[in-house]
């Protein structure tokens, strides 16, 4: 059940989108050929949704996911540094998957040079607060898997490591707000 205590984001609807298939994890890693196809199909899928504003992580794979939709809607694509993927550790770790699982259980756990779940969630929520100030009825936010899962967990504490593992690239969630609090989180099923 969604957490009803967060009353500072009165957007009627927000589409939270995990980017399409990418060629890597680096900030400038582009989408794969399949990822570009997915981005076009995602734009087609969302064509009937009343999206008025699109905000993206500045990472290339997120921007390239959002661009077809922005072009189709004749909207400018805005970016926000606070939507970049969460850095788990400054150096690659062989046990990264177990480390990531631990950060879902302990939001303050921070590996050397990395960012805790709480810190990543805080910056993403700050971006959502600023998005609220734009007063659009429906917005899309394009980001990364771990950060998207942390945002969902902020509103629904039942979201966990297994929820993150089940996410696809791309993936879409519709968050609907009512009277300044979250009413529903809906996973948008698709074949993109």
HUBEL-V836506 format. One record per backbone hydrogen bond with DSSP energy under -0.5 kcal/mol. CO is the residue of the C=O (numbers start at 0). NH is the residue of the N-H. E is the energy in kcal/mol with one decimal. If there is no record, write none. Layout:
CO:NH:E + CO:NH:E
//
This chain:
1:3:-0.5 + 2:5:-0.5 + 4:6:-0.9 + 5:181:-0.5 + 11:176:-2.2 + 12:138:-1.7 + 13:15:-0.7 + 13:174:-3.1 + 14:16:-0.6 + 14:140:-3.2 + 15:172:-2.2 + 16:142:-2.8 + 17:169:-0.5 + 17:170:-1.1 + 20:31:-1.8 + 25:28:-2.0 + 26:59:-2.5 + 29:22:-3.0 + 31:35:-2.3 + 32:36:-1.7 + 33:37:-2.6 + 34:38:-2.4 + 35:39:-1.9 + 36:40:-2.4 + 37:41:-2.9 + 38:42:-2.0 + 39:43:-2.0 + 40:44:-2.7 + 41:45:-2.4 + 43:46:-1.1 + 44:47:-0.6 + 45:48:-1.6 + 48:50:-2.3 + 52:139:-2.6 + 53:77:-2.0 + 54:141:-2.8 + 55:79:-2.1 + 58:61:-0.8 + 58:62:-2.3 + 59:63:-3.1 + 60:64:-1.0 + 61:65:-2.0 + 62:66:-2.3 + 63:67:-0.6 + 65:69:-2.4 + 66:70:-3.0 + 67:71:-2.5 + 68:72:-2.2 + 69:73:-0.7 + 69:74:-2.9 + 70:73:-0.8 + 75:53:-0.6 + 75:77:-0.7 + 77:55:-2.5 + 79:82:-2.1 + 80:83:-1.6 + 85:87:-0.7 + 86:114:-2.5 + 87:110:-0.6 + 92:95:-1.2 + 94:98:-2.4 + 95:99:-2.8 + 96:100:-2.2 + 97:101:-2.2 + 98:102:-1.6 + 99:103:-1.0 + 100:103:-0.8 + 100:104:-1.2 + 101:105:-2.4 + 105:108:-1.8 + 106:117:-2.8 + 110:113:-3.1 + 111:89:-2.7 + 115:119:-2.3 + 116:120:-2.6 + 117:121:-2.5 + 118:122:-1.9 + 119:123:-1.9 + 120:124:-2.7 + 121:125:-1.9 + 122:126:-1.7 + 123:127:-1.9 + 124:128:-2.4 + 125:129:-2.0 + 126:130:-2.1 + 127:131:-2.1 + 128:132:-1.1 + 130:133:-1.4 + 131:134:-1.8 + 136:12:-1.7 + 137:51:-3.1 + 137:52:-0.8 + 138:14:-2.9 + 139:54:-2.8 + 140:16:-3.2 + 140:142:-0.6 + 141:56:-2.1 + 142:18:-2.0 + 143:147:-3.0 + 144:148:-2.4 + 145:149:-2.2 + 146:150:-2.3 + 147:151:-2.4 + 148:152:-2.5 + 149:153:-1.8 + 150:154:-1.2 + 151:155:-2.5 + 154:2:-5.9 + 155:158:-2.4 + 159:163:-2.0 + 160:164:-2.5 + 161:165:-1.7 + 162:166:-0.6 + 163:166:-1.3 + 167:169:-0.5 + 170:17:-2.6 + 171:187:-2.4 + 172:15:-3.1 + 172:174:-0.6 + 173:175:-0.6 + 173:185:-2.5 + 174:13:-2.3 + 175:182:-3.2 + 175:183:-1.8 + 177:180:-1.4 + 180:177:-3.2 + 183:175:-2.3 + 185:173:-3.2 + 185:187:-0.5 + 186:188:-0.8
//
